[in-house]
Amino acid sequence: MQAYCMKCRAKQEMKSPKKITMKNGKPATQGVCPKCGTKMFRIGKS
């Protein structure tokens, strides 16, 4: 799954994606950027 990395400023393929639920109850996907190691989020249906 692809997500936007804020540090690299580019779309990257998310490494080890996990389904999560945010505080407001919305679904999201959380993973790690393969280039820089920063957390990545993709909000919405995962």
KOLGU-4560 file (N, C-alpha, C; in nm, 3 decimals, padded with zeros to 5 digits):
<recs>
<n_xx: 00.084 n_yy: -00.118 n_zz: 00.000 ca_xx: 00.000 ca_yy: 00.000 ca_zz: 00.000 c_xx: 00.088 c_yy: 00.124 c_zz: 00.000 mol: A seq: 1 type: MET>
<n_xx: 00.051 n_yy: 00.222 n_zz: -00.079 ca_xx: 00.128 ca_yy: 00.344 ca_zz: -00.087 c_xx: 00.073 c_yy: 00.451 c_zz: 00.006 mol: A seq: 2 type: GLN>
<n_xx: 00.163 n_yy: 00.534 n_zz: 00.057 ca_xx: 00.125 ca_yy: 00.648 ca_zz: 00.141 c_xx: 00.228 c_yy: 00.758 c_zz: 00.119 mol: A seq: 3 type: ALA>
<n_xx: 00.192 n_yy: 00.880 n_zz: 00.159 ca_xx: 00.280 ca_yy: 00.995 ca_zz: 00.140 c_xx: 00.373 c_yy: 01.008 c_zz: 00.261 mol: A seq: 4 type: TYR>
<n_xx: 00.503 n_yy: 01.016 n_zz: 00.236 ca_xx: 00.601 ca_yy: 01.036 ca_zz: 00.343 c_xx: 00.627 c_yy: 01.186 c_zz: 00.355 mol: A seq: 5 type: CYS>
<n_xx: 00.606 n_yy: 01.241 n_zz: 00.474 ca_xx: 00.624 ca_yy: 01.384 ca_zz: 00.495 c_xx: 00.772 c_yy: 01.423 c_zz: 00.492 mol: A seq: 6 type: MET>
<n_xx: 00.859 n_yy: 01.332 n_zz: 00.533 ca_xx: 01.002 ca_yy: 01.362 ca_zz: 00.536 c_xx: 01.064 c_yy: 01.355 c_zz: 00.396 mol: A seq: 7 type: LYS>
<n_xx: 01.031 n_yy: 01.251 n_zz: 00.320 ca_xx: 01.084 ca_yy: 01.235 ca_zz: 00.183 c_xx: 01.010 c_yy: 01.323 c_zz: 00.082 mol: A seq: 8 type: CYS>
<n_xx: 00.890 n_yy: 01.366 n_zz: 00.119 ca_xx: 00.801 ca_yy: 01.444 ca_zz: 00.032 c_xx: 00.771 c_yy: 01.369 c_zz: -00.099 mol: A seq: 9 type: ARG>
<n_xx: 00.738 n_yy: 01.242 n_zz: -00.086 ca_xx: 00.705 ca_yy: 01.159 ca_zz: -00.201 c_xx: 00.619 c_yy: 01.041 c_zz: -00.156 mol: A seq: 10 type: ALA>
<n_xx: 00.546 n_yy: 00.984 n_zz: -00.251 ca_xx: 00.469 ca_yy: 00.863 ca_zz: -00.222 c_xx: 00.565 c_yy: 00.745 c_zz: -00.219 mol: A seq: 11 type: LYS>
<n_xx: 00.553 n_yy: 00.664 n_zz: -00.116 ca_xx: 00.638 ca_yy: 00.546 ca_zz: -00.099 c_xx: 00.550 c_yy: 00.425 c_zz: -00.071 mol: A seq: 12 type: GLN>
<n_xx: 00.602 n_yy: 00.308 n_zz: -00.097 ca_xx: 00.534 ca_yy: 00.184 ca_zz: -00.063 c_xx: 00.552 c_yy: 00.162 c_zz: 00.088 mol: A seq: 13 type: GLU>
<n_xx: 00.443 n_yy: 00.153 n_zz: 00.160 ca_xx: 00.448 ca_yy: 00.142 ca_zz: 00.306 c_xx: 00.505 c_yy: 00.007 c_zz: 00.349 mol: A seq: 14 type: MET>
<n_xx: 00.595 n_yy: 00.010 n_zz: 00.444 ca_xx: 00.659 ca_yy: -00.112 ca_zz: 00.496 c_xx: 00.587 c_yy: -00.152 c_zz: 00.625 mol: A seq: 15 type: LYS>
<n_xx: 00.556 n_yy: -00.276 n_zz: 00.642 ca_xx: 00.484 ca_yy: -00.335 ca_zz: 00.756 c_xx: 00.357 c_yy: -00.256 c_zz: 00.793 mol: A seq: 16 type: SER>
<n_xx: 00.258 n_yy: -00.251 n_zz: 00.702 ca_xx: 00.135 ca_yy: -00.178 ca_zz: 00.732 c_xx: 00.048 c_yy: -00.250 c_zz: 00.835 mol: A seq: 17 type: PRO>
<n_xx: -00.015 n_yy: -00.171 n_zz: 00.924 ca_xx: -00.105 ca_yy: -00.224 ca_zz: 01.027 c_xx: -00.234 c_yy: -00.145 c_zz: 01.024 mol: A seq: 18 type: LYS>
<n_xx: -00.346 n_yy: -00.214 n_zz: 01.039 ca_xx: -00.476 ca_yy: -00.147 ca_zz: 01.048 c_xx: -00.491 c_yy: -00.092 c_zz: 01.189 mol: A seq: 19 type: LYS>
<n_xx: -00.528 n_yy: 00.035 n_zz: 01.199 ca_xx: -00.550 ca_yy: 00.098 ca_zz: 01.329 c_xx: -00.681 c_yy: 00.176 c_zz: 01.326 mol: A seq: 20 type: ILE>
<n_xx: -00.726 n_yy: 00.218 n_zz: 01.443 ca_xx: -00.842 ca_yy: 00.306 ca_zz: 01.455 c_xx: -00.794 c_yy: 00.431 c_zz: 01.528 mol: A seq: 21 type: THR>
<n_xx: -00.821 n_yy: 00.547 n_zz: 01.468 ca_xx: -00.778 ca_yy: 00.673 ca_zz: 01.529 c_xx: -00.868 c_yy: 00.708 c_zz: 01.647 mol: A seq: 22 type: MET>
<n_xx: -00.829 n_yy: 00.811 n_zz: 01.723 ca_xx: -00.905 ca_yy: 00.853 ca_zz: 01.841 c_xx: -01.049 c_yy: 00.888 c_zz: 01.809 mol: A seq: 23 type: LYS>
<n_xx: -01.072 n_yy: 00.946 n_zz: 01.691 ca_xx: -01.207 ca_yy: 00.985 ca_zz: 01.653 c_xx: -01.289 c_yy: 00.869 c_zz: 01.596 mol: A seq: 24 type: ASN>
<n_xx: -01.232 n_yy: 00.749 n_zz: 01.592 ca_xx: -01.303 ca_yy: 00.631 ca_zz: 01.548 c_xx: -01.288 c_yy: 00.597 c_zz: 01.401 mol: A seq: 25 type: GLY>
<n_xx: -01.217 n_yy: 00.680 n_zz: 01.325 ca_xx: -01.199 ca_yy: 00.654 ca_zz: 01.182 c_xx: -01.088 c_yy: 00.550 c_zz: 01.161 mol: A seq: 26 type: LYS>
<n_xx: -01.106 n_yy: 00.465 n_zz: 01.057 ca_xx: -01.002 ca_yy: 00.366 ca_zz: 01.028 c_xx: -00.883 c_yy: 00.429 c_zz: 00.957 mol: A seq: 27 type: PRO>
<n_xx: -00.766 n_yy: 00.372 n_zz: 00.976 ca_xx: -00.644 ca_yy: 00.421 ca_zz: 00.911 c_xx: -00.544 c_yy: 00.306 c_zz: 00.901 mol: A seq: 28 type: ALA>
<n_xx: -00.439 n_yy: 00.330 n_zz: 00.825 ca_xx: -00.330 ca_yy: 00.233 ca_zz: 00.813 c_xx: -00.201 c_yy: 00.303 c_zz: 00.854 mol: A seq: 29 type: THR>
<n_xx: -00.124 n_yy: 00.239 n_zz: 00.938 ca_xx: 00.002 ca_yy: 00.295 ca_zz: 00.986 c_xx: 00.116 c_yy: 00.203 c_zz: 00.943 mol: A seq: 30 type: GLN>
<n_xx: 00.224 n_yy: 00.263 n_zz: 00.896 ca_xx: 00.339 ca_yy: 00.185 ca_zz: 00.854 c_xx: 00.467 c_yy: 00.266 c_zz: 00.869 mol: A seq: 31 type: GLY>
<n_xx: 00.572 n_yy: 00.220 n_zz: 00.803 ca_xx: 00.704 ca_yy: 00.284 ca_zz: 00.811 c_xx: 00.755 c_yy: 00.309 c_zz: 00.670 mol: A seq: 32 type: VAL>
<n_xx: 00.820 n_yy: 00.422 n_zz: 00.650 ca_xx: 00.881 ca_yy: 00.454 ca_zz: 00.521 c_xx: 01.005 c_yy: 00.368 c_zz: 00.502 mol: A seq: 33 type: CYS>
<n_xx: 01.019 n_yy: 00.301 n_zz: 00.387 ca_xx: 01.135 ca_yy: 00.214 ca_zz: 00.365 c_xx: 01.266 c_yy: 00.291 c_zz: 00.347 mol: A seq: 34 type: PRO>
<n_xx: 01.259 n_yy: 00.419 n_zz: 00.305 ca_xx: 01.381 ca_yy: 00.497 ca_zz: 00.282 c_xx: 01.435 c_yy: 00.563 c_zz: 00.409 mol: A seq: 35 type: LYS>
<n_xx: 01.345 n_yy: 00.632 n_zz: 00.484 ca_xx: 01.393 ca_yy: 00.711 ca_zz: 00.598 c_xx: 01.351 c_yy: 00.656 c_zz: 00.734 mol: A seq: 36 type: CYS>
<n_xx: 01.255 n_yy: 00.564 n_zz: 00.739 ca_xx: 01.214 ca_yy: 00.504 ca_zz: 00.865 c_xx: 01.110 c_yy: 00.584 c_zz: 00.943 mol: A seq: 37 type: GLY>
<n_xx: 01.053 n_yy: 00.688 n_zz: 00.882 ca_xx: 00.952 ca_yy: 00.770 ca_zz: 00.948 c_xx: 00.817 c_yy: 00.699 c_zz: 00.945 mol: A seq: 38 type: THR>
<n_xx: 00.734 n_yy: 00.724 n_zz: 01.049 ca_xx: 00.599 ca_yy: 00.668 ca_zz: 01.050 c_xx: 00.518 c_yy: 00.730 c_zz: 00.938 mol: A seq: 39 type: LYS>
<n_xx: 00.435 n_yy: 00.646 n_zz: 00.873 ca_xx: 00.347 ca_yy: 00.692 ca_zz: 00.766 c_xx: 00.204 c_yy: 00.656 c_zz: 00.802 mol: A seq: 40 type: MET>
<n_xx: 00.110 n_yy: 00.741 n_zz: 00.764 ca_xx: -00.030 ca_yy: 00.716 ca_zz: 00.788 c_xx: -00.109 c_yy: 00.731 c_zz: 00.659 mol: A seq: 41 type: PHE>
<n_xx: -00.209 n_yy: 00.646 n_zz: 00.644 ca_xx: -00.303 ca_yy: 00.659 ca_zz: 00.534 c_xx: -00.442 c_yy: 00.651 c_zz: 00.596 mol: A seq: 42 type: ARG>
<n_xx: -00.513 n_yy: 00.763 n_zz: 00.593 ca_xx: -00.644 ca_yy: 00.771 ca_zz: 00.655 c_xx: -00.749 c_yy: 00.719 c_zz: 00.558 mol: A seq: 43 type: ILE>
<n_xx: -00.846 n_yy: 00.645 n_zz: 00.613 ca_xx: -00.953 ca_yy: 00.591 ca_zz: 00.531 c_xx: -00.955 c_yy: 00.439 c_zz: 00.539 mol: A seq: 44 type: GLY>
<n_xx: -01.045 n_yy: 00.382 n_zz: 00.461 ca_xx: -01.059 ca_yy: 00.236 ca_zz: 00.459 c_xx: -00.929 c_yy: 00.170 c_zz: 00.417 mol: A seq: 45 type: LYS>
<n_xx: -00.887 n_yy: 00.071 n_zz: 00.496 ca_xx: -00.758 ca_yy: 00.007 ca_zz: 00.468 c_xx: -00.772 c_yy: -00.130 c_zz: 00.407 mol: A seq: 46 type: SER>
</recs>
